[in-house]
């Protein structure tokens, strides 16, 4: 199973005469997405557990809309809401589950040990991040 898992939720419906946004709430796990029942290799089944680290959201319709995201800082484990030039800390991770979610980003709890894994990127503290919310 892959170290990173990206799930795209179908949010738009197309028919011959009509296009529409699908606003159905899809409940997805924040921690412990277990894909082991869907992994063929018995050896890989034990490491098929994933945790959510980001959600892309879309609000609006086919003609346009607004994009936001939720992301988890993997160093401090806090969740943040990202909206254009504003970033704010959220207190309840369950806030990331909503009908606007359309791309889910998961990482494997126990990733493979690769000899040539990409370097970790260190993002400096950014002025304007609101940690009070």
C-alpha positions as CSV (number, residue, x, y, z in Angstrom):
1,X,0.0,0.0,0.0
2,X,1.3,3.5,-0.7
3,X,2.7,5.8,1.9
4,X,0.4,8.6,0.9
5,X,-3.2,8.1,-0.1
6,X,-5.3,10.8,-1.9
7,X,-9.0,10.3,-2.1
8,X,-11.1,12.4,-4.5
9,X,-14.8,12.6,-3.7
10,X,-17.1,13.1,-6.6
11,X,-18.8,16.4,-6.0
12,X,-20.2,17.2,-9.4
13,X,-23.0,15.5,-11.3
14,X,-23.2,15.7,-15.1
15,X,-26.1,14.6,-17.2
16,X,-27.0,15.4,-20.8
17,X,-29.0,18.5,-19.8
18,X,-27.9,19.3,-16.3
19,X,-24.8,19.9,-14.2
20,X,-25.0,20.1,-10.4
21,X,-23.0,20.1,-7.2
22,X,-23.3,17.1,-4.9
23,X,-23.5,18.3,-1.3
24,X,-23.9,14.9,0.4
25,X,-22.0,14.7,3.7
26,X,-19.4,12.0,3.5
27,X,-18.2,10.9,6.9
28,X,-14.5,9.9,6.8
29,X,-12.2,8.9,9.6
30,X,-9.6,11.4,10.8
31,X,-7.5,8.6,12.4
32,X,-7.3,4.9,11.7
33,X,-8.5,4.5,8.1
34,X,-8.0,0.8,7.8
35,X,-7.5,-0.5,4.2
36,X,-6.2,-3.9,5.2
37,X,-9.4,-5.7,4.0
38,X,-8.6,-4.3,0.5
39,X,-4.9,-5.2,0.4
40,X,-4.0,-8.4,-1.3
41,X,-0.6,-9.0,0.2
42,X,-0.8,-10.5,3.7
43,X,2.5,-8.9,4.6
44,X,1.3,-5.4,3.6
45,X,-2.1,-5.7,5.5
46,X,-0.5,-4.9,8.9
47,X,0.7,-1.5,7.6
48,X,-2.5,-0.4,5.8
49,X,-3.6,2.1,8.5
50,X,-3.8,5.8,7.5
51,X,-4.4,9.1,9.3
52,X,-5.8,12.2,7.7
53,X,-3.5,15.2,7.4
54,X,-5.4,17.5,5.0
55,X,-8.7,18.2,3.4
56,X,-9.4,20.4,0.4
57,X,-12.9,22.0,0.3
58,X,-14.9,23.6,-2.4
59,X,-17.9,25.8,-1.8
60,X,-20.0,27.0,-4.7
61,X,-21.3,25.6,-8.0
62,X,-20.1,24.6,-11.4
63,X,-19.6,28.2,-12.6
64,X,-17.3,29.1,-9.8
65,X,-16.7,28.9,-6.1
66,X,-14.3,29.2,-3.3
67,X,-11.6,26.9,-2.1
68,X,-10.4,26.4,1.4
69,X,-8.4,23.7,3.2
70,X,-7.8,22.1,6.6
71,X,-4.3,20.8,7.3
72,X,-2.6,19.2,10.3
73,X,0.8,20.3,11.4
74,X,2.5,17.0,11.8
75,X,5.1,18.5,14.2
76,X,2.7,20.0,16.8
77,X,-0.4,17.9,15.8
78,X,-2.6,21.0,15.6
79,X,-5.2,21.4,12.9
80,X,-5.5,24.7,10.9
81,X,-8.1,26.2,8.6
82,X,-6.6,27.8,5.5
83,X,-8.7,30.4,3.7
84,X,-7.0,32.7,1.2
85,X,-4.6,34.9,3.2
86,X,-6.0,33.8,6.6
87,X,-4.9,30.8,8.7
88,X,-6.5,29.9,12.0
89,X,-6.1,27.1,14.4
90,X,-9.1,24.9,15.0
91,X,-9.9,23.3,18.4
92,X,-11.9,20.4,17.2
93,X,-10.5,18.2,14.4
94,X,-14.0,17.0,13.6
95,X,-14.6,20.4,12.0
96,X,-12.7,19.1,9.0
97,X,-15.6,16.7,8.2
98,X,-18.2,18.6,6.1
99,X,-20.1,18.5,2.8
100,X,-17.6,20.9,1.2
101,X,-14.8,18.3,1.5
102,X,-13.7,17.0,-1.9
103,X,-10.1,15.8,-1.6
104,X,-8.8,13.9,1.4
105,X,-5.1,13.4,2.1
106,X,-3.9,10.5,4.2
107,X,-0.5,9.3,5.3
108,X,0.5,5.8,6.4
109,X,1.1,5.4,10.1
110,X,4.1,3.2,9.5
111,X,5.6,4.2,6.1
112,X,8.2,2.1,4.4
113,X,11.8,2.9,5.2
114,X,13.3,4.2,1.9
115,X,16.9,4.9,1.4
116,X,16.2,8.0,-0.7
117,X,13.2,9.6,1.0
118,X,12.7,13.3,0.3
119,X,14.0,15.7,2.9
120,X,11.7,17.2,5.5
121,X,10.8,20.8,4.7
122,X,10.9,23.2,7.6
123,X,8.4,26.1,7.3
124,X,9.4,29.1,9.3
125,X,6.9,30.8,11.7
126,X,4.6,33.0,9.6
127,X,3.3,36.3,10.9
128,X,-0.5,36.5,10.8
129,X,-1.3,33.0,11.9
130,X,-4.1,33.2,14.4
131,X,-3.5,30.7,17.2
132,X,-6.4,32.0,19.4
133,X,-9.2,30.4,17.4
